[in-house]
Amino acid sequence: GFFRSSREEHADTLDFFDQAEKPLTREETRAMRTFFLKRGDLWFKKKAYDRAVEEYENVFLIDPMNAQASQRIDAARKTLVAEKKREWRRRRTLKSKALADETVISLRAAEALMREKRYWEAKVMLNRLAFLDPSQRRLKQLLRELEKETGKDSDLER
C-alpha cells in the first residue's frame, strides 16, 4: 500500500547499515538524517508524496523517534489526501458541466423533433434525458407538450 513500508522498499538503505562495521558517529547520523529529510522535502515539493514518505521513513532507520520525520510524513499524507479530494471535486465539476451540456443539447434536439412532429423520437430523447437529469424543468414542460400533441400519457410526466 501507499503508506506501508517494508524491508524490500528500504533494501538499499538497510544493506548500507548491514555493511557498516562500526556504529555511525553522531555527525554521520546527523548528516544522514539531514540527507533523508532533504530528499523527502525535494520529493514533497515535486508532489511525489509517496516518495517523500519513503525518504522520511529512512530517517527512522537511524533515528527511530525522530519527530521531524514523523511530522513530515503526516504532512505528506495530509497533503496527498487534500489533493486527491480537490481532484475528485474537479472531476465531479467537469462531469456536472458535461451533464448540463448534454441536457441542453438533448432538450434542443427534442424540441426540434417535436416541431417536425416526430413525436415518438422526441419521446425517446426525453425519456433518455429524464434518466440522466429528471429534475430538469424544461424536460417536464416538453413532456406535457408531447402529451397534449399525442393525446397519450407520458411515462415520465408526474
C-alpha positions in Angstrom: 0.0 0.0 0.0 0.9 3.7 -0.3 1.8 4.3 3.4 3.3 0.9 4.2 7.0 0.4 4.3 8.6 -2.9 4.1 12.1 -4.3 4.2 12.1 -4.6 0.4 11.2 -0.9 -0.1 14.2 0.1 2.0 16.6 -2.7 1.0 19.4 -0.4 -0.3 19.3 1.6 2.9 19.3 -1.5 5.1 22.1 -3.0 3.1 24.2 0.1 3.8 23.6 -0.3 7.5 24.2 -4.0 7.5 27.6 -3.4 5.8 28.7 -0.8 8.3 31.3 -2.4 10.6 31.1 0.2 13.3 28.2 2.3 14.6 27.6 5.7 13.0 29.1 8.7 14.7 26.8 11.4 15.8 28.0 13.5 12.9 27.3 10.7 10.4 23.9 10.1 12.0 23.0 13.8 11.8 24.3 14.0 8.2 22.3 11.0 7.1 19.2 12.2 8.9 19.6 15.6 7.1 20.2 13.9 3.8 17.0 11.8 4.1 14.9 14.8 5.3 16.1 17.0 2.4 15.5 14.2 -0.2 12.0 13.8 1.3 11.5 17.6 1.1 12.5 17.6 -2.6 10.0 14.8 -3.4 7.4 16.6 -1.4 7.9 19.8 -3.5 7.6 17.7 -6.6 4.3 16.4 -5.2 5.6 12.9 -5.2 4.2 12.3 -1.7 4.7 8.5 -1.7 8.4 9.0 -2.5 8.7 11.7 0.2 7.2 9.4 2.8 9.8 6.7 1.8 12.6 9.1 2.3 11.2 10.4 5.6 10.8 6.8 6.8 14.5 6.2 6.1 15.2 8.6 9.0 13.6 6.1 11.4 16.2 3.5 10.4 18.9 5.7 12.1 16.7 7.7 14.5 13.5 5.7 15.3 11.9 8.5 17.4 12.6 11.4 15.1 9.8 14.0 15.4 10.7 15.9 12.2 10.4 12.8 10.1 7.1 11.9 11.8 5.7 15.4 11.3 6.8 15.5 7.6 5.2 12.1 7.0 1.9 13.4 8.5 2.2 16.5 6.3 2.8 14.5 3.2 -0.2 12.2 3.9 -2.5 15.1 4.7 -1.4 16.9 1.6 -1.9 13.8 -0.6 -5.4 13.4 0.8 -6.3 17.1 0.3 -5.0 17.0 -3.3 -7.0 13.8 -4.0 -10.1 15.5 -2.6 -9.5 18.6 -4.8 -9.0 16.3 -7.9 -12.2 14.4 -7.1 -14.2 17.7 -6.8 -12.7 19.0 -10.0 -13.7 15.8 -11.8 -17.1 16.0 -10.3 -17.5 19.6 -11.5 -16.4 18.6 -15.0 -18.9 15.7 -15.1 -21.6 18.1 -13.9 -20.8 20.5 -16.7 -20.8 17.7 -19.2 -24.2 16.6 -18.0 -25.5 20.2 -18.2 -24.2 20.4 -21.8 -25.7 17.1 -22.7 -29.0 18.2 -21.2 -29.1 21.4 -23.2 -28.3 19.6 -26.4 -30.9 16.9 -25.8 -33.6 19.4 -25.0 -32.9 21.3 -28.2 -32.9 18.1 -30.2 -36.3 17.0 -28.6 -37.8 20.4 -29.3 -36.7 20.1 -33.0 -38.2 16.7 -33.3 -41.5 17.9 -31.8 -41.6 20.8 -34.3 -41.1 18.2 -37.1 -44.0 16.2 -35.5 -41.6 13.3 -34.9 -43.2 12.6 -31.5 -42.0 9.1 -31.0 -38.4 10.1 -31.5 -38.9 13.1 -29.2 -40.3 10.9 -26.5 -37.3 8.5 -26.7 -35.0 11.5 -26.4 -36.9 13.0 -23.5 -37.1 9.6 -21.7 -33.3 9.3 -22.1 -32.8 12.8 -20.7 -35.2 12.1 -17.8 -33.0 9.2 -16.8 -29.9 11.4 -16.8 -31.4 14.5 -15.3 -35.0 14.0 -14.0 -35.2 17.4 -12.2 -35.0 19.4 -15.4 -37.9 21.9 -15.6 -37.8 22.2 -19.4 -38.0 18.4 -19.6 -41.2 18.4 -17.7 -42.7 21.2 -19.9 -41.8 19.3 -23.1 -43.3 16.1 -21.7 -46.5 18.0 -21.1 -46.5 19.4 -24.6 -45.8 16.0 -26.0 -48.8 14.6 -24.1 -51.0 17.4 -25.5 -49.8 16.7 -29.0 -50.2 13.0 -28.9 -53.1 12.7 -26.5 -51.3 10.0 -24.6 -49.8 10.0 -21.1 -46.1 10.2 -21.0 -44.4 7.6 -18.8 -42.3 10.2 -17.1 -44.6 13.1 -16.5 -45.8 13.1 -12.9 
